[in-house]
Amino acid sequence: MRSGKSKRANSGGRGRRPSKSSGGSHHAAYNAGYGEGIALKQSEGGRLSSLEAKLRMNEWWTRRCMAKEHTASATAAGKRMQEGRAFASGFAAALGLPNANGGWQPAPLTRSAAAVVHAGADANPASIRQLLRLPLEEIIVVQEGASESQFAELRALPEIKILNPGETLGADVWRAVGARVTRADIVLFADAAQLIEAPILAQLLAAAQAGADVALVSYASRLGPFREWDDLMRVRAFVNWSLGRQELGVSSVGLLPHAWSRAAIESVGVKTLAVPPLAHVTALQQRLRVQACSIVKHASGKSSAAWASMSRSHTQESKQIVFGDHIEALRAAMKLKGARLTMPDHSRCRSAAGGAQ
């Protein structure tokens, strides 16, 4: 967390404080953000960039969150998200900064955070604009297969770093490439082909801040009956069940978005990130804190595109790659834990027959 200090605006304020109606039902948070923004403006003289101002705003929001006791209910979490946006809106208004794309979305962070994003031929710049709403110190876009016009559109976005390898990396190698570039304490992985709202992504950052080594999206409420699952859902669930993590359901590192702690990345190895099922199994074997997060809906009530990764179409070739990666991961696990992993056979004494335990 940045150590910059500023004096708070006094109760009268040296700038015109907005009325209570300015922040709607969250006017207290809006006014608090406005007051902090005025104090920063007075101390810095307007010399901060938009990125610096956003990070300073998030520092104050984090302090505000830590000063209060919070319940863990989904309703309370949703309310905090809305209050955070109101605080950020007031802060930006005090500094005269544009608060576009739905406004800044704070997340309580005491550690640095970055995003690594894949941008292929189907990249949507709007998805990166959602990332720009978050308190990320850097956004690394790994681009491959995009046209010159798409590249130019990405270059026009502020606060991002584009990596263009100049060659086809192959499935998921971009994750390892981006993870090597950033040294942030928390790394959010995303796909620019998916338009995910900033509040969804902020919840993954918050989970990593709260102690999760790997923060995944939980799909438990969206699955439906087992007979309706596709083959990829079933194989992901089988991997989790085999390793004793039934509560993860179909959640997997193979699905985007998700967040990793720096310690977890270094524990499994950056190279391993290029094979998501292997990274997932390795994290579980090392008993890292892998958490499937129940995501609170955006305040607008709109269904998030975070669920789209569950139903994205796969070519037969890509399915074979994913299945092969899962088999590779399970074989690696069996070498360490035995052929049955965490699933004992209560019907047969296999050791007496000379077989696997």
Secondary structure as UniProt FT lines:
FT   TURN            11..12
FT   HELIX           20..26
FT   HELIX           27..44
FT   TURN            45..46
FT   HELIX           50..66
FT   HELIX           74..95
FT   TURN            101..102
FT   STRAND          113..119
FT   TURN            121..122
FT   HELIX           125..132
FT   STRAND          138..143
FT   HELIX           148..155
FT   TURN            158..159
FT   STRAND          160..163
FT   TURN            171..172
FT   HELIX           173..181
FT   STRAND          186..191
FT   TURN            192..193
FT   HELIX           198..209
FT   TURN            210..211
FT   STRAND          214..217
FT   HELIX           220..222
FT   HELIX           226..228
FT   HELIX           231..242
FT   TURN            243..244
FT   HELIX           246..248
FT   TURN            249..250
FT   TURN            253..254
FT   STRAND          258..261
FT   HELIX           262..268
FT   HELIX           270..274
FT   HELIX           276..285
FT   TURN            286..287
FT   STRAND          290..293
FT   TURN            299..300
FT   HELIX           305..307
FT   HELIX           308..311
FT   HELIX           316..337
FT   TURN            339..342
FT   HELIX           350..353
//
